[in-house]
Amino acid sequence: MIFDTLVIGLGAMGSAAAYHLACRGHNVMGLDRFAPPHAMGSSHGQTRIIREAYFEHPLYVPLLQRAFDLWRDLEVRSGERLLQTTGGLMLGPEKGVIFPGARASAEQHHLPHEVLTASEISRRFPALRPSEDLLGLWEPRAGILFPETCIASHLALAHACGATLRTDEPVLEWKASAQGCEVRTSRGTYSAQNLLFTAGSWVSSLLPELSLPLSLERQILFWFSALQNPQYFAPDRCPVHLWETNEGDFFYGFPDLGDGVKLALHHSGAPTTLETLDRTVQPADEVALRRQMRRFTPDANGPLRSATVCTYTNTPDSHFWIDCHPEHPQVWIASPCSGHGFKFASVLGEVLADLVMRRKPAFDLSLFRSRFVK
């Protein structure tokens, strides 16, 4: 059998792409070296933030608006709870990165929002204690995605629409020509008209001929018991929150959904490789985060309940990579997402289906085209 498309990697982006392609009647095979949802990549850890006033660039906002709609649609189709609205707070110096970036996106796209001073934030959200030099942008639509359930839902519905899904089956090599594409795995060889690489941390090893300038970063997610005032961290009293400190450090947090208060540093992990990645959380890993907790979320600074390691796969400018292979127009690459991509999976699955099927997507993708391949 010759498939229309082989999707290599069935995490956040691959599961969504397989779903959208299969629902359009495309004959799809999806392959993954593990059995998603799994804890070996970038899409685990129980929760992910979804937010609309996107500080990274206003161009992301239309994609996010469609993503919200598609996550809600997936909830209806799957019967699963995938998104919980808590509101979101982006905190930082007035002339920093997060606060002015979020405000620019909110103003350009006329998003509902409020600008709050540090004292207003502490009164309204007593779990959060910003220093006086920090401002916050509050947006009501932000909230929490449940990543493992999102991936499982995309895969289940892709299968129901006819997709062939093969897991625990690593890709060993691939080739493309004017006649089509061929992929050899640990179990067999498959042919297709198109290939779509959504393999996250493994994309460089699958595309060595491109010498992609990607870097892998070790990240750790932590859950804590509240030291005091646990009621402050209830979802109706504590929004998702993303911080830039006056020293330029970044961290983020969630309310307590029953497993503890989740907090993590953002983009300060140690460089690593797939071969050297340490998946064991060490006591020293807490030190930098505890420093921020004592300053800004002191009531959360209680006993550690659990922790897990994940990875960011980063581009040099931290924007996504969505483009075709420079030598093979039927081969598409949609990785990596530089540590902020999960919330977009629903819409990027739709976008990737458009690209593979030679339809013009409804969004400006100029930020995500290959910028580093000569």
C-alpha positions as a Markdown table, in Angstrom:
| # | Residue | x | y | z |
|---|---|---|---|---|
| 1 | Met | 0.0 | 0.0 | 0.0 |
| 2 | Ile | 1.2 | 3.5 | -0.8 |
| 3 | Phe | 0.0 | 6.0 | 1.8 |
| 4 | Asp | -0.9 | 9.6 | 1.0 |
| 5 | Thr | 1.3 | 10.8 | 3.9 |
| 6 | Leu | 3.6 | 9.3 | 6.5 |
| 7 | Val | 3.7 | 11.3 | 9.8 |
| 8 | Ile | 6.9 | 10.7 | 11.7 |
| 9 | Gly | 6.4 | 11.5 | 15.4 |
| 10 | Leu | 3.0 | 11.4 | 17.0 |
| 11 | Gly | 3.4 | 13.8 | 19.9 |
| 12 | Ala | 1.7 | 17.2 | 20.1 |
| 13 | Met | 2.0 | 18.2 | 16.4 |
| 14 | Gly | 2.1 | 14.8 | 14.8 |
| 15 | Ser | -1.0 | 13.5 | 16.5 |
| 16 | Ala | -2.9 | 16.7 | 15.5 |
| 17 | Ala | -1.7 | 16.5 | 11.9 |
| 18 | Ala | -2.7 | 12.8 | 11.7 |
| 19 | Tyr | -6.1 | 13.7 | 13.0 |
| 20 | His | -6.8 | 16.5 | 10.6 |
| 21 | Leu | -5.4 | 14.6 | 7.6 |
| 22 | Ala | -7.4 | 11.5 | 8.4 |
| 23 | Cys | -10.6 | 13.4 | 9.0 |
| 24 | Arg | -10.2 | 14.8 | 5.5 |
| 25 | Gly | -10.1 | 11.4 | 4.0 |
| 26 | His | -6.3 | 11.3 | 3.6 |
| 27 | Asn | -4.7 | 7.9 | 3.8 |
| 28 | Val | -2.3 | 8.4 | 6.7 |
| 29 | Met | 0.2 | 6.3 | 8.5 |
| 30 | Gly | 1.7 | 7.7 | 11.8 |
| 31 | Leu | 4.9 | 6.4 | 13.2 |
| 32 | Asp | 6.5 | 6.9 | 16.7 |
| 33 | Arg | 9.6 | 5.4 | 18.3 |
| 34 | Phe | 7.6 | 5.3 | 21.6 |
| 35 | Ala | 4.0 | 4.9 | 22.5 |
| 36 | Pro | 2.4 | 8.4 | 22.8 |
| 37 | Pro | 1.4 | 10.0 | 25.0 |
| 38 | His | 4.8 | 9.3 | 26.7 |
| 39 | Ala | 7.3 | 11.0 | 29.0 |
| 40 | Met | 10.3 | 10.9 | 26.7 |
| 41 | Gly | 9.9 | 14.2 | 24.9 |
| 42 | Ser | 8.3 | 17.6 | 25.3 |
| 43 | Ser | 4.6 | 16.9 | 25.7 |
| 44 | His | 4.1 | 15.5 | 29.2 |
| 45 | Gly | 3.7 | 16.8 | 32.7 |
| 46 | Gln | 0.0 | 16.9 | 33.2 |
| 47 | Thr | -0.6 | 20.5 | 32.3 |
| 48 | Arg | 0.4 | 23.2 | 29.7 |
| 49 | Ile | -0.4 | 26.9 | 29.6 |
| 50 | Ile | -2.6 | 28.3 | 26.9 |
| 51 | Arg | -2.7 | 32.1 | 26.6 |
| 52 | Glu | -3.8 | 34.6 | 24.0 |
| 53 | Ala | -1.9 | 37.9 | 24.6 |
| 54 | Tyr | 1.3 | 36.3 | 23.2 |
| 55 | Phe | 4.4 | 38.2 | 24.2 |
| 56 | Glu | 6.6 | 36.3 | 21.7 |
| 57 | His | 5.1 | 38.1 | 18.7 |
| 58 | Pro | 1.6 | 39.4 | 17.7 |
| 59 | Leu | 1.6 | 37.1 | 14.6 |
| 60 | Tyr | 0.9 | 34.2 | 16.9 |
| 61 | Val | -2.4 | 35.6 | 18.1 |
| 62 | Pro | -4.6 | 34.6 | 15.1 |
| 63 | Leu | -3.2 | 31.1 | 15.4 |
| 64 | Leu | -4.1 | 31.0 | 19.1 |
| 65 | Gln | -7.6 | 32.2 | 18.5 |
| 66 | Arg | -8.2 | 29.3 | 16.1 |
| 67 | Ala | -6.4 | 26.9 | 18.5 |
| 68 | Phe | -8.9 | 27.7 | 21.3 |
| 69 | Asp | -11.8 | 26.9 | 18.9 |
| 70 | Leu | -10.2 | 23.6 | 17.8 |
| 71 | Trp | -9.4 | 22.5 | 21.4 |
| 72 | Arg | -13.0 | 23.0 | 22.3 |
| 73 | Asp | -14.1 | 21.2 | 19.2 |
| 74 | Leu | -11.8 | 18.3 | 20.1 |
| 75 | Glu | -13.4 | 18.2 | 23.6 |
| 76 | Val | -16.8 | 17.7 | 22.1 |
| 77 | Arg | -15.7 | 15.1 | 19.6 |
| 78 | Ser | -13.6 | 13.1 | 22.1 |
| 79 | Gly | -15.8 | 13.5 | 25.2 |
| 80 | Glu | -12.7 | 14.4 | 27.2 |
| 81 | Arg | -11.9 | 17.5 | 29.3 |
| 82 | Leu | -9.0 | 19.1 | 27.6 |
| 83 | Leu | -9.0 | 22.8 | 28.6 |
| 84 | Gln | -9.7 | 24.6 | 31.9 |
| 85 | Thr | -10.0 | 28.4 | 31.9 |
| 86 | Thr | -8.2 | 30.1 | 34.8 |
| 87 | Gly | -7.2 | 33.4 | 33.4 |
| 88 | Gly | -3.6 | 34.2 | 32.9 |
| 89 | Leu | -1.1 | 36.8 | 34.3 |
| 90 | Met | 2.0 | 37.9 | 32.4 |
| 91 | Leu | 4.4 | 39.6 | 34.8 |
| 92 | Gly | 7.6 | 41.6 | 34.3 |
| 93 | Pro | 9.3 | 44.9 | 34.2 |
| 94 | Glu | 7.7 | 47.6 | 32.1 |
| 95 | Lys | 10.6 | 47.7 | 29.7 |
| 96 | Gly | 11.3 | 43.9 | 29.8 |
| 97 | Val | 10.2 | 41.2 | 27.4 |
| 98 | Ile | 7.0 | 39.5 | 28.7 |
| 99 | Phe | 4.9 | 42.5 | 29.9 |
| 100 | Pro | 5.4 | 44.9 | 26.9 |
| 101 | Gly | 5.2 | 42.0 | 24.5 |
| 102 | Ala | 1.9 | 40.7 | 25.9 |
| 103 | Arg | 0.5 | 44.3 | 26.0 |
| 104 | Ala | 1.5 | 44.8 | 22.3 |
| 105 | Ser | -0.3 | 41.7 | 21.2 |
| 106 | Ala | -3.4 | 42.5 | 23.3 |
| 107 | Glu | -3.6 | 46.0 | 22.0 |
| 108 | Gln | -2.9 | 45.1 | 18.3 |
| 109 | His | -5.6 | 42.4 | 18.3 |
| 110 | His | -8.0 | 44.2 | 20.7 |
| 111 | Leu | -8.0 | 41.4 | 23.2 |
| 112 | Pro | -9.7 | 41.8 | 26.6 |
| 113 | His | -7.1 | 42.5 | 29.2 |
| 114 | Glu | -6.2 | 44.5 | 32.3 |
| 115 | Val | -2.9 | 46.1 | 33.3 |
| 116 | Leu | -2.2 | 45.6 | 37.0 |
| 117 | Thr | 0.3 | 47.0 | 39.4 |
| 118 | Ala | 2.2 | 44.8 | 41.8 |
| 119 | Ser | 0.0 | 45.8 | 44.7 |
| 120 | Glu | -3.1 | 45.2 | 42.7 |
| 121 | Ile | -1.9 | 41.8 | 41.8 |
| 122 | Ser | -1.1 | 40.8 | 45.4 |
| 123 | Arg | -4.5 | 41.9 | 46.5 |
| 124 | Arg | -6.4 | 40.1 | 43.7 |
| 125 | Phe | -4.2 | 37.0 | 43.7 |
| 126 | Pro | -2.6 | 36.6 | 47.1 |
| 127 | Ala | -0.6 | 33.5 | 46.0 |
| 128 | Leu | 1.5 | 35.9 | 43.9 |
| 129 | Arg | 3.9 | 38.5 | 45.4 |
| 130 | Pro | 5.5 | 40.6 | 42.7 |
| 131 | Ser | 8.1 | 43.2 | 43.6 |
| 132 | Glu | 7.0 | 46.8 | 43.1 |
| 133 | Asp | 8.9 | 47.2 | 39.9 |
| 134 | Leu | 6.9 | 44.5 | 38.1 |
| 135 | Leu | 3.6 | 45.0 | 36.2 |
| 136 | Gly | 1.1 | 42.4 | 35.1 |
| 137 | Leu | -1.1 | 41.9 | 32.1 |
| 138 | Trp | -4.2 | 39.9 | 33.0 |
| 139 | Glu | -6.1 | 38.1 | 30.3 |
| 140 | Pro | -9.4 | 36.2 | 31.0 |
| 141 | Arg | -9.2 | 33.6 | 28.3 |
| 142 | Ala | -5.9 | 31.9 | 29.4 |
| 143 | Gly | -5.9 | 28.6 | 31.1 |
| 144 | Ile | -4.6 | 25.0 | 31.2 |
| 145 | Leu | -4.4 | 22.2 | 28.6 |
| 146 | Phe | -4.0 | 18.6 | 29.7 |
| 147 | Pro | -1.4 | 17.4 | 27.2 |
| 148 | Glu | -1.5 | 13.7 | 27.6 |
| 149 | Thr | -5.3 | 13.6 | 27.2 |
| 150 | Cys | -5.0 | 16.0 | 24.2 |
| 151 | Ile | -2.6 | 13.7 | 22.4 |
| 152 | Ala | -4.5 | 10.6 | 23.2 |
| 153 | Ser | -7.7 | 12.3 | 21.9 |
| 154 | His | -6.1 | 13.3 | 18.6 |
| 155 | Leu | -4.8 | 9.8 | 18.1 |
| 156 | Ala | -8.0 | 8.1 | 19.0 |
| 157 | Leu | -10.0 | 10.2 | 16.6 |
| 158 | Ala | -7.3 | 9.9 | 13.9 |
| 159 | His | -7.6 | 6.1 | 14.2 |
| 160 | Ala | -11.4 | 6.3 | 14.1 |
| 161 | Cys | -11.1 | 8.3 | 10.9 |
| 162 | Gly | -9.0 | 5.6 | 9.3 |
| 163 | Ala | -5.4 | 6.5 | 10.2 |
| 164 | Thr | -2.9 | 3.7 | 10.6 |
| 165 | Leu | -0.8 | 4.3 | 13.7 |
| 166 | Arg | 2.3 | 2.4 | 14.5 |
| 167 | Thr | 4.1 | 2.9 | 17.9 |
| 168 | Asp | 7.3 | 1.6 | 19.4 |
| 169 | Glu | 8.6 | 1.6 | 15.9 |
| 170 | Pro | 11.7 | 3.9 | 15.3 |
| 171 | Val | 12.4 | 5.2 | 11.9 |
| 172 | Leu | 15.8 | 4.1 | 10.7 |
| 173 | Glu | 16.1 | 5.8 | 7.4 |
| 174 | Trp | 14.1 | 7.6 | 4.7 |
| 175 | Lys | 14.5 | 8.7 | 1.1 |
| 176 | Ala | 12.5 | 10.8 | -1.3 |
| 177 | Ser | 12.5 | 11.1 | -5.1 |
| 178 | Ala | 10.2 | 12.4 | -7.8 |
| 179 | Gln | 8.4 | 9.0 | -7.6 |
| 180 | Gly | 7.6 | 9.3 | -3.9 |
| 181 | Cys | 8.9 | 8.7 | -0.4 |
| 182 | Glu | 10.0 | 5.6 | 1.4 |
| 183 | Val | 10.6 | 5.0 | 5.1 |
| 184 | Arg | 12.4 | 2.1 | 6.7 |
| 185 | Thr | 11.6 | 1.4 | 10.3 |
| 186 | Ser | 12.6 | -1.3 | 12.8 |
| 187 | Arg | 9.7 | -3.4 | 11.6 |
| 188 | Gly | 9.2 | -2.7 | 7.9 |
| 189 | Thr | 9.4 | -0.4 | 4.9 |
| 190 | Tyr | 6.5 | 2.0 | 3.9 |
| 191 | Ser | 5.9 | 4.1 | 0.9 |
| 192 | Ala | 3.9 | 7.4 | 0.6 |
| 193 | Gln | 3.5 | 10.4 | -1.6 |
| 194 | Asn | 4.5 | 12.8 | 1.3 |
| 195 | Leu | 6.5 | 12.8 | 4.5 |
| 196 | Leu | 5.8 | 15.0 | 7.5 |
| 197 | Phe | 8.5 | 15.2 | 10.2 |
| 198 | Thr | 7.0 | 16.1 | 13.6 |
| 199 | Ala | 9.6 | 14.4 | 15.7 |
| 200 | Gly | 10.6 | 17.1 | 18.1 |
| 201 | Ser | 14.0 | 16.4 | 19.7 |
| 202 | Trp | 14.7 | 13.6 | 17.1 |
| 203 | Val | 14.3 | 15.8 | 14.0 |
| 204 | Ser | 18.0 | 16.6 | 13.7 |
| 205 | Ser | 19.0 | 13.0 | 13.8 |
| 206 | Leu | 16.3 | 12.2 | 11.1 |
| 207 | Leu | 17.5 | 15.0 | 8.9 |
| 208 | Pro | 21.3 | 15.1 | 9.3 |
| 209 | Glu | 21.8 | 16.3 | 5.7 |
| 210 | Leu | 20.3 | 19.7 | 6.7 |
| 211 | Ser | 22.7 | 20.3 | 9.7 |
| 212 | Leu | 19.8 | 22.1 | 11.5 |
| 213 | Pro | 21.1 | 24.6 | 14.0 |
| 214 | Leu | 18.9 | 23.3 | 16.8 |
| 215 | Ser | 19.8 | 23.0 | 20.5 |
| 216 | Leu | 18.3 | 20.6 | 23.1 |
| 217 | Glu | 17.7 | 22.0 | 26.6 |
| 218 | Arg | 17.0 | 20.0 | 29.7 |
| 219 | Gln | 13.9 | 21.3 | 31.6 |
| 220 | Ile | 12.4 | 20.2 | 34.9 |
| 221 | Leu | 8.8 | 20.4 | 36.1 |
| 222 | Phe | 8.1 | 20.5 | 39.8 |
| 223 | Trp | 5.0 | 20.0 | 42.0 |
| 224 | Phe | 5.0 | 21.3 | 45.6 |
| 225 | Ser | 2.8 | 21.2 | 48.6 |
| 226 | Ala | 1.9 | 24.7 | 49.7 |
| 227 | Leu | 3.9 | 25.9 | 52.7 |
| 228 | Gln | 0.8 | 27.8 | 54.0 |
| 229 | Asn | -2.5 | 29.2 | 52.7 |
| 230 | Pro | -3.2 | 26.4 | 50.2 |
| 231 | Gln | -6.6 | 28.0 | 49.4 |
| 232 | Tyr | -4.7 | 30.7 | 47.6 |
| 233 | Phe | -3.7 | 28.2 | 44.9 |
| 234 | Ala | -7.2 | 27.0 | 44.0 |
| 235 | Pro | -8.0 | 27.3 | 40.3 |
| 236 | Asp | -10.6 | 30.0 | 41.0 |
| 237 | Arg | -8.1 | 32.1 | 42.9 |
| 238 | Cys | -4.8 | 31.5 | 41.2 |
| 239 | Pro | -4.4 | 32.0 | 37.4 |
| 240 | Val | -1.7 | 30.5 | 35.3 |
| 241 | His | 1.3 | 32.9 | 35.6 |
| 242 | Leu | 4.4 | 33.6 | 33.6 |
| 243 | Trp | 7.2 | 35.8 | 35.1 |
| 244 | Glu | 10.1 | 37.8 | 34.0 |
| 245 | Thr | 12.1 | 38.9 | 37.0 |
| 246 | Asn | 14.0 | 42.2 | 37.2 |
| 247 | Glu | 17.2 | 40.1 | 36.7 |
| 248 | Gly | 15.9 | 38.7 | 33.4 |
| 249 | Asp | 15.0 | 35.2 | 34.7 |
| 250 | Phe | 11.8 | 33.5 | 33.5 |
| 251 | Phe | 9.6 | 31.0 | 35.4 |
| 252 | Tyr | 5.9 | 30.0 | 35.3 |
| 253 | Gly | 3.3 | 28.3 | 37.4 |
| 254 | Phe | -0.1 | 26.8 | 37.7 |
| 255 | Pro | -2.8 | 26.6 | 40.4 |
| 256 | Asp | -3.1 | 23.3 | 42.4 |
| 257 | Leu | -5.4 | 20.9 | 40.5 |
| 258 | Gly | -5.0 | 18.2 | 43.2 |
| 259 | Asp | -1.4 | 17.1 | 42.6 |
| 260 | Gly | 0.3 | 20.2 | 44.1 |
| 261 | Val | 1.4 | 23.6 | 42.9 |
| 262 | Lys | 3.3 | 23.2 | 39.6 |
| 263 | Leu | 6.2 | 25.6 | 39.0 |
| 264 | Ala | 9.2 | 25.6 | 36.6 |
| 265 | Leu | 11.9 | 27.7 | 35.2 |
| 266 | His | 11.6 | 28.7 | 31.5 |
| 267 | His | 14.6 | 28.6 | 29.2 |
| 268 | Ser | 17.3 | 28.3 | 31.7 |
| 269 | Gly | 18.0 | 24.6 | 31.5 |
| 270 | Ala | 21.3 | 23.0 | 30.8 |
| 271 | Pro | 22.3 | 22.2 | 27.2 |
| 272 | Thr | 22.2 | 18.5 | 26.4 |
| 273 | Thr | 21.8 | 15.9 | 23.7 |
| 274 | Leu | 19.6 | 12.9 | 23.3 |
| 275 | Glu | 22.5 | 10.7 | 24.2 |
| 276 | Thr | 23.6 | 12.6 | 27.3 |
| 277 | Leu | 20.2 | 13.8 | 28.7 |
| 278 | Asp | 19.9 | 13.1 | 32.4 |
| 279 | Arg | 16.3 | 12.1 | 33.1 |
| 280 | Thr | 16.9 | 11.9 | 36.9 |
| 281 | Val | 15.9 | 14.9 | 38.9 |
| 282 | Gln | 18.6 | 15.8 | 41.3 |
| 283 | Pro | 18.3 | 17.8 | 44.6 |
| 284 | Ala | 20.4 | 20.6 | 43.1 |
| 285 | Asp | 17.8 | 21.1 | 40.3 |
| 286 | Glu | 15.5 | 22.8 | 42.8 |
| 287 | Val | 17.9 | 25.5 | 43.9 |
| 288 | Ala | 17.3 | 28.2 | 41.3 |
| 289 | Leu | 13.5 | 27.7 | 41.3 |
| 290 | Arg | 13.3 | 27.8 | 45.1 |
| 291 | Arg | 15.1 | 31.1 | 45.0 |
| 292 | Gln | 12.3 | 32.6 | 42.8 |
| 293 | Met | 9.6 | 30.9 | 44.9 |
| 294 | Arg | 10.9 | 32.5 | 48.1 |
| 295 | Arg | 10.6 | 35.9 | 46.5 |
| 296 | Phe | 7.5 | 35.7 | 44.4 |
| 297 | Thr | 5.3 | 32.7 | 45.5 |
| 298 | Pro | 6.4 | 32.2 | 49.1 |
| 299 | Asp | 3.3 | 30.3 | 50.2 |
| 300 | Ala | 4.0 | 27.6 | 47.6 |
| 301 | Asn | 7.5 | 27.0 | 48.9 |
| 302 | Gly | 6.7 | 23.8 | 50.7 |
| 303 | Pro | 7.8 | 20.2 | 50.4 |
| 304 | Leu | 8.5 | 18.8 | 46.9 |
| 305 | Arg | 5.9 | 16.3 | 45.9 |
| 306 | Ser | 7.1 | 15.2 | 42.5 |
| 307 | Ala | 9.3 | 16.3 | 39.5 |
| 308 | Thr | 10.0 | 15.2 | 36.0 |
| 309 | Val | 12.4 | 16.0 | 33.2 |
| 310 | Cys | 11.3 | 17.1 | 29.7 |
| 311 | Thr | 13.1 | 18.8 | 26.8 |
| 312 | Tyr | 13.0 | 22.0 | 24.8 |
| 313 | Thr | 14.3 | 21.7 | 21.2 |
| 314 | Asn | 15.2 | 25.3 | 20.3 |
| 315 | Thr | 15.7 | 27.2 | 17.1 |
| 316 | Pro | 18.2 | 30.2 | 17.3 |
| 317 | Asp | 15.3 | 32.7 | 17.3 |
| 318 | Ser | 12.9 | 30.6 | 19.4 |
| 319 | His | 10.2 | 30.7 | 16.7 |
| 320 | Phe | 8.7 | 27.5 | 15.3 |
| 321 | Trp | 10.0 | 25.7 | 12.2 |
| 322 | Ile | 7.3 | 24.9 | 9.6 |
| 323 | Asp | 8.5 | 24.5 | 6.1 |
| 324 | Cys | 9.2 | 21.9 | 3.3 |
| 325 | His | 12.6 | 20.3 | 2.9 |
| 326 | Pro | 14.8 | 22.5 | 0.7 |
| 327 | Glu | 15.5 | 19.6 | -1.7 |
| 328 | His | 12.2 | 17.7 | -1.5 |
| 329 | Pro | 8.9 | 19.7 | -1.8 |
| 330 | Gln | 6.9 | 16.7 | -0.7 |
| 331 | Val | 8.8 | 16.4 | 2.6 |
| 332 | Trp | 7.6 | 18.8 | 5.4 |
| 333 | Ile | 9.2 | 19.7 | 8.7 |
| 334 | Ala | 7.2 | 20.9 | 11.6 |
| 335 | Ser | 9.6 | 20.8 | 14.5 |
| 336 | Pro | 10.8 | 22.1 | 16.8 |
| 337 | Cys | 8.7 | 24.6 | 18.8 |
| 338 | Ser | 11.3 | 26.0 | 21.3 |
| 339 | Gly | 9.4 | 25.2 | 24.5 |
| 340 | His | 6.2 | 27.1 | 23.8 |
| 341 | Gly | 4.4 | 25.1 | 21.1 |
| 342 | Phe | 2.0 | 22.7 | 22.7 |
| 343 | Lys | -0.9 | 25.2 | 22.9 |
| 344 | Phe | -0.7 | 25.6 | 19.1 |
| 345 | Ala | -0.9 | 21.8 | 18.3 |
| 346 | Ser | -4.6 | 21.9 | 17.5 |
| 347 | Val | -4.3 | 24.6 | 14.9 |
| 348 | Leu | -0.9 | 23.6 | 13.6 |
| 349 | Gly | -2.3 | 20.1 | 12.9 |
| 350 | Glu | -4.9 | 21.9 | 10.7 |
| 351 | Val | -2.2 | 24.0 | 9.1 |
| 352 | Leu | 0.0 | 21.0 | 8.4 |
| 353 | Ala | -2.9 | 19.2 | 6.8 |
| 354 | Asp | -3.4 | 22.2 | 4.5 |
| 355 | Leu | 0.3 | 22.3 | 3.5 |
| 356 | Val | 0.6 | 18.6 | 2.9 |
| 357 | Met | -2.6 | 18.7 | 0.7 |
| 358 | Arg | -1.2 | 21.8 | -1.2 |
| 359 | Arg | -3.9 | 24.1 | 0.2 |
| 360 | Lys | -3.1 | 27.6 | 1.3 |
| 361 | Pro | -3.3 | 28.0 | 5.1 |
| 362 | Ala | -5.4 | 30.7 | 6.5 |
| 363 | Phe | -2.5 | 32.2 | 8.6 |
| 364 | Asp | 0.7 | 34.1 | 8.1 |
| 365 | Leu | 3.5 | 31.6 | 8.6 |
| 366 | Ser | 6.4 | 33.8 | 7.6 |
| 367 | Leu | 8.0 | 33.7 | 11.1 |
| 368 | Phe | 8.2 | 29.9 | 10.8 |
| 369 | Arg | 9.8 | 29.4 | 7.4 |
| 370 | Ser | 13.3 | 28.0 | 7.2 |
| 371 | Arg | 15.6 | 30.8 | 8.3 |
| 372 | Phe | 18.8 | 28.8 | 8.9 |
| 373 | Val | 19.1 | 26.4 | 5.9 |
| 374 | Lys | 21.3 | 27.5 | 3.0 |
